[in-house]
Amino acid sequence: MKPKAILFDLDGTLLPMDQNVFMKHYFGEMAKVISPLGIAPEAVAPTIWAGTKAMMKNTGGTTNDEVFWQVFTQVSGLDAAPFRPVTDAFYTNQFHRARAATGENPLAVEAVRVAREKADKVVLATNPLFPMVGQRSRMSWIGLKPEDFDLVTSYETDRFCKPNPEYFRDVCRRIGVEPGACVMIGNDETEDMAAATAAGIQTCFLITDCRIAGEAGWDGPQGTFTQMLDWLRAL
């Protein structure tokens, strides 16, 4: 059956990376920008992680960005207002230095193009832990832009995160497609494969180049990015 929507993860899927290495670069660059506003450099990573963990536990009461900045204020003891425009500018500028911690993927644009041929809707189902400007910056490293997708999830618009299956159900509601008519492509056995399956997405492909293992494992369709592209063409 032809899928009505194809969902791609970004980090480790379309954009090759070791998340631990990437986060180290990311936090280092962020500290340079926000420390002058009054937060100690050594407190930057713990504070951002606290906000990130809170977003991942969000149950839909408010958007992820509101959750993040509420926790940021609580943990840092600082007013979030001066930080927001500075961090937005960071994702447009200094954030690009973290590209050094990612890999190249000349097939990313082709994968999205093929997905366009195979389905009515194509979604960038990246965990909505970054603002849209941050999503746009990371996409640009592999030649993509938000306009290439029917939906890009971000912390301004989303109220759930992976691995909560409600994240995928919410995406499906927003694009008007039942989960059973979707395909999910990702590299994380828990956040992409298990969560999407629990949401009712019956067809998933695990990218193994930057595979993140999960407790339950994954015995469904899987392979390298090149193998995934062949699989996608054959849908």
KAVEN-V739483 format. One line per field, one symbol per residue. psi: psi as a letter, one per 20 degrees, with the letter a starting at -180 (. if undefined). A space follows every 50 residues. Layout:
BEGIN
psi = ???
END
This chain:
BEGIN
psi = ppqhqppprfoiehopqohggghggghghghhgihijjpqhiigghghhg hghghijpjjhrqhhggghghgggghjqphghhghghghghhehhihihh jrrqniigghghgghhhhqhqppnmqpmiqrhhhggghhhikjrrhiiqh ppqrihiqjrqqkphhghhgghghikpqhijqpppriphghgggggghij oioqpopiglpoqrhiapjaprargghghggghi.
END
